[in-house]
Amino acid sequence: MATFHVMSDAQHRVAHPQVRKITVGEVWDAFLLGIDDFREQPSHYAFLCLLFPLSGVILMIWSSGANLMPIMFPLTAGFALLGPLLALGLYEISRRREAGLDTSWYHAFEVRRSPALPAILAVGAMLVVLFIAWILAADRLYASLFGTEQPQSLSMFLSQVFGTAAGWQMIILGHLIGFCFAAVVLATTVIAFPLLLDRDVGAVSAVETSLRATMMNPIPVAFWGLIVAACLMLGSIPVFAGLAVMMPILGHATWHLYRKLIVAEK
């Protein structure tokens, strides 16, 4: 019977996988390999990733309907903070393709049988907490500049944002705060989920190894962050539909980035 474990591995140890130093060129190569994985069976992956544009649209409709226009953008932008968790099935598909196994779309759901599932959920819970903290921070920023009264219409809200000094202050500060949240997520989970799928090392090791990989490769990891940001911006046009292509590419590329950053077990 499998041992229930979260923070460490099944033997209650915290592993320290060896990290490689890589180049920006290797990061780009990982991205190209992600495109190659997507081209192998794009219909399967697009089907799986309809979740992303659909969820984005739902978030926009919900926030507008609930008169929560001030946090509409933070909701949709912050949704990307959950991307590393939501792409779990894509890592599994790339792992299976690398091993020469069947890559039919339903294998993406094999993640639920992983012995590291409790640790995966723990790291996922960390991302959810960061997502909620980002929304609360954005809401607090708006309230500090405009008060607690909600705008009566979209045109009034846009006028506040782009037609006042406080609005531009909110744009600048909001992007700076969002950058900090994104940087934390990137540094702590850049290869955390692929590592947990590949090796049942526990949540602490997954996050710690991601941090070590980031500190050893600050420029390549920052370049990867720029690729992710650019793809998500492109995928948001029109109405998040492009995420059905961009998310699987990024998911597969993350697996290949993991392979380049972490030394394989002997």
C-alpha positions as CSV (number, residue, x, y, z in Angstrom):
1,M,0.0,0.0,0.0
2,A,1.4,3.4,-0.9
3,T,2.6,5.7,1.9
4,F,0.8,9.0,2.2
5,H,3.4,11.7,2.0
6,V,3.4,15.4,1.1
7,M,6.4,17.4,2.1
8,S,9.0,14.6,1.6
9,D,9.3,11.4,-0.4
10,A,7.9,8.0,0.6
11,Q,11.0,7.4,2.8
12,H,10.5,10.7,4.5
13,R,13.6,12.2,2.9
14,V,14.0,15.5,1.2
15,A,15.9,14.9,-2.0
16,H,18.2,17.5,-3.7
17,P,18.3,16.7,-7.4
18,Q,21.3,18.0,-9.2
19,V,20.8,21.2,-11.2
20,R,22.5,22.0,-14.5
21,K,23.6,25.4,-15.7
22,I,22.0,26.0,-19.1
23,T,22.0,28.7,-21.8
24,V,19.4,30.9,-23.3
25,G,19.7,28.9,-26.4
26,E,18.8,25.7,-24.6
27,V,15.7,27.5,-23.2
28,W,14.7,28.3,-26.8
29,D,15.3,24.7,-27.8
30,A,13.0,23.5,-25.1
31,F,10.3,25.9,-26.5
32,L,10.8,24.5,-30.0
33,L,10.5,20.9,-28.6
34,G,7.3,21.9,-27.0
35,I,6.0,23.1,-30.4
36,D,7.1,19.7,-31.8
37,D,5.1,17.8,-29.1
38,F,2.1,20.0,-29.9
39,R,2.4,19.3,-33.7
40,E,2.5,15.6,-33.0
41,Q,-1.2,15.4,-32.0
42,P,-2.5,19.0,-31.9
43,S,-6.2,18.1,-32.0
44,H,-5.8,16.1,-28.7
45,Y,-4.1,18.9,-27.0
46,A,-6.4,21.7,-28.3
47,F,-9.3,19.6,-27.0
48,L,-7.7,19.3,-23.5
49,C,-6.8,23.0,-23.3
50,L,-10.3,24.4,-24.2
51,L,-10.4,24.7,-20.4
52,F,-8.1,27.7,-20.5
53,P,-9.9,30.0,-22.9
54,L,-13.3,28.9,-21.5
55,S,-12.2,29.6,-17.9
56,G,-10.9,33.0,-19.0
57,V,-14.2,34.0,-20.6
58,I,-16.1,32.7,-17.6
59,L,-14.0,34.8,-15.3
60,M,-14.6,37.9,-17.4
61,I,-18.3,37.4,-17.5
62,W,-18.5,36.7,-13.8
63,S,-16.5,39.7,-12.8
64,S,-18.5,42.0,-15.1
65,G,-21.9,40.6,-14.0
66,A,-21.0,41.0,-10.3
67,N,-20.0,44.6,-10.8
68,L,-16.4,43.7,-10.0
69,M,-14.9,45.6,-12.9
70,P,-11.9,46.9,-10.9
71,I,-10.6,43.3,-10.5
72,M,-11.6,42.0,-14.0
73,F,-8.0,42.5,-15.3
74,P,-6.3,41.1,-12.2
75,L,-8.6,38.0,-12.3
76,T,-7.8,37.3,-16.0
77,A,-4.1,38.2,-15.7
78,G,-3.7,36.3,-12.4
79,F,-5.3,33.2,-13.9
80,A,-1.9,32.6,-15.5
81,L,-0.4,32.1,-12.0
82,L,-2.3,28.8,-11.9
83,G,-0.9,27.7,-15.3
84,P,1.9,25.5,-13.9
85,L,-0.7,23.5,-12.0
86,L,-3.3,23.3,-14.8
87,A,-0.8,22.1,-17.3
88,L,-0.1,18.8,-15.4
89,G,-1.7,16.6,-18.0
90,L,0.5,18.2,-20.7
91,Y,3.7,17.3,-18.8
92,E,2.5,13.8,-18.6
93,I,1.9,13.6,-22.3
94,S,5.4,14.9,-23.0
95,R,6.8,12.4,-20.5
96,R,5.1,9.5,-22.2
97,R,6.2,10.6,-25.7
98,E,9.8,10.9,-24.4
99,A,9.5,7.3,-23.1
100,G,8.0,6.0,-26.3
101,L,4.6,5.3,-24.7
102,D,1.2,5.9,-26.1
103,T,0.3,9.6,-26.0
104,S,-3.4,9.5,-26.6
105,W,-5.2,12.4,-24.9
106,Y,-6.8,10.4,-22.1
107,H,-3.4,9.7,-20.7
108,A,-3.2,13.3,-19.5
109,F,-5.5,12.1,-16.7
110,E,-3.0,9.5,-15.5
111,V,-1.7,12.2,-13.2
112,R,-4.4,11.3,-10.7
113,R,-2.7,8.0,-10.2
114,S,0.7,9.5,-9.5
115,P,2.2,8.5,-6.0
116,A,3.3,12.2,-5.8
117,L,-0.3,13.4,-6.1
118,P,-0.5,14.7,-2.5
119,A,2.7,16.7,-3.0
120,I,1.4,18.0,-6.3
121,L,-1.8,19.2,-4.6
122,A,0.3,20.8,-1.9
123,V,2.3,22.9,-4.4
124,G,-0.9,23.6,-6.3
125,A,-2.5,24.9,-3.0
126,M,0.5,27.3,-2.7
127,L,-0.3,28.6,-6.2
128,V,-4.0,29.1,-5.3
129,V,-3.0,31.0,-2.2
130,L,-0.7,33.3,-4.3
131,F,-3.6,33.8,-6.8
132,I,-5.9,34.8,-4.0
133,A,-3.3,37.1,-2.5
134,W,-2.8,38.8,-5.9
135,I,-6.5,39.4,-6.2
136,L,-6.7,40.9,-2.7
137,A,-3.7,43.1,-3.3
138,A,-5.1,44.4,-6.6
139,D,-8.5,45.1,-4.9
140,R,-6.7,46.9,-2.1
141,L,-4.7,49.0,-4.5
142,Y,-7.9,50.1,-6.3
143,A,-9.6,50.9,-3.0
144,S,-6.6,53.0,-1.9
145,L,-6.8,55.1,-5.0
146,F,-10.5,55.3,-5.8
147,G,-12.3,54.3,-2.6
148,T,-14.7,51.4,-2.1
149,E,-17.5,52.6,-4.4
150,Q,-17.8,50.5,-7.5
151,P,-17.9,52.3,-11.0
152,Q,-21.4,52.3,-12.4
153,S,-20.4,51.4,-15.9
154,L,-17.6,50.1,-18.0
155,S,-17.1,53.5,-19.7
156,M,-16.8,55.1,-16.3
157,F,-14.3,52.6,-15.1
158,L,-12.2,53.0,-18.2
159,S,-12.4,56.8,-17.8
160,Q,-11.1,56.4,-14.3
161,V,-8.2,54.2,-15.3
162,F,-7.0,56.0,-18.4
163,G,-8.2,59.5,-17.8
164,T,-6.9,60.3,-14.3
165,A,-3.5,60.4,-12.6
166,A,-4.7,57.9,-10.0
167,G,-5.6,55.5,-12.9
168,W,-2.1,55.6,-14.3
169,Q,-0.7,55.2,-10.9
170,M,-2.8,52.1,-10.5
171,I,-1.6,50.8,-13.8
172,I,2.1,51.2,-13.0
173,L,1.8,49.9,-9.4
174,G,-0.5,47.1,-10.4
175,H,2.0,45.9,-13.0
176,L,4.9,46.1,-10.5
177,I,2.9,44.1,-7.9
178,G,1.8,41.6,-10.6
179,F,5.4,41.2,-11.7
180,C,6.5,40.3,-8.1
181,F,3.8,37.7,-7.9
182,A,4.7,36.2,-11.3
183,A,8.4,36.2,-10.4
184,V,7.6,34.2,-7.2
185,V,5.6,31.7,-9.1
186,L,8.2,31.3,-11.8
187,A,11.1,30.9,-9.3
188,T,9.2,28.4,-7.1
189,T,7.5,26.2,-9.7
190,V,9.5,26.6,-13.0
191,I,10.2,22.8,-12.9
192,A,8.4,21.8,-9.7
193,F,5.4,19.9,-11.2
194,P,7.4,18.0,-13.9
195,L,9.9,17.0,-11.2
196,L,7.1,15.6,-9.0
197,L,5.7,13.7,-12.0
198,D,9.1,12.2,-12.8
199,R,10.4,11.6,-9.3
200,D,8.3,11.4,-6.1
201,V,10.5,13.7,-4.1
202,G,7.9,15.7,-2.1
203,A,6.7,19.2,-2.2
204,V,9.6,20.8,-0.3
205,S,12.2,19.3,-2.7
206,A,10.2,20.3,-5.8
207,V,10.0,24.0,-4.7
208,E,13.6,24.1,-3.4
209,T,14.9,22.5,-6.6
210,S,13.0,25.1,-8.7
211,L,14.6,27.9,-6.6
212,R,18.1,26.4,-7.0
213,A,17.5,26.1,-10.7
214,T,16.4,29.7,-10.9
215,M,19.4,31.0,-8.8
216,M,21.9,29.0,-10.9
217,N,20.3,30.1,-14.2
218,P,18.8,33.6,-13.6
219,I,19.1,34.8,-17.2
220,P,17.8,31.6,-18.9
221,V,14.9,31.4,-16.4
222,A,14.1,35.1,-16.9
223,F,14.1,34.4,-20.7
224,W,11.7,31.6,-20.1
225,G,9.5,33.9,-18.2
226,L,9.5,36.4,-21.1
227,I,8.5,33.6,-23.5
228,V,5.6,32.6,-21.2
229,A,4.4,36.2,-20.9
230,A,4.6,36.7,-24.6
231,C,2.7,33.5,-25.4
232,L,0.0,34.3,-22.9
233,M,-0.5,37.8,-24.3
234,L,-0.8,36.4,-27.8
235,G,-3.1,33.6,-26.5
236,S,-5.4,36.2,-25.0
237,I,-6.3,37.4,-28.5
238,P,-9.1,37.1,-29.4
239,V,-11.0,36.5,-26.1
240,F,-8.5,34.0,-24.8
241,A,-9.1,31.6,-27.8
242,G,-5.4,31.5,-28.6
243,L,-4.7,29.9,-25.2
244,A,-6.0,26.6,-26.7
245,V,-2.7,26.6,-28.7
246,M,-0.3,28.5,-26.5
247,M,-1.0,26.6,-23.2
248,P,-0.2,23.2,-24.6
249,I,3.0,24.5,-26.3
250,L,4.1,26.0,-23.0
251,G,3.1,22.9,-21.0
252,H,5.1,20.6,-23.3
253,A,8.0,23.1,-23.4
254,T,8.1,23.1,-19.6
255,W,8.7,19.4,-19.5
256,H,11.7,19.8,-21.9
257,L,13.0,22.7,-19.9
258,Y,12.9,20.4,-16.8
259,R,14.9,17.8,-18.6
260,K,17.6,20.4,-19.5
261,L,17.7,21.9,-16.0
262,I,17.8,18.7,-13.9
263,V,20.4,16.0,-14.2
264,A,18.7,12.6,-14.9
265,E,18.8,9.9,-12.3
266,K,21.4,7.2,-12.8
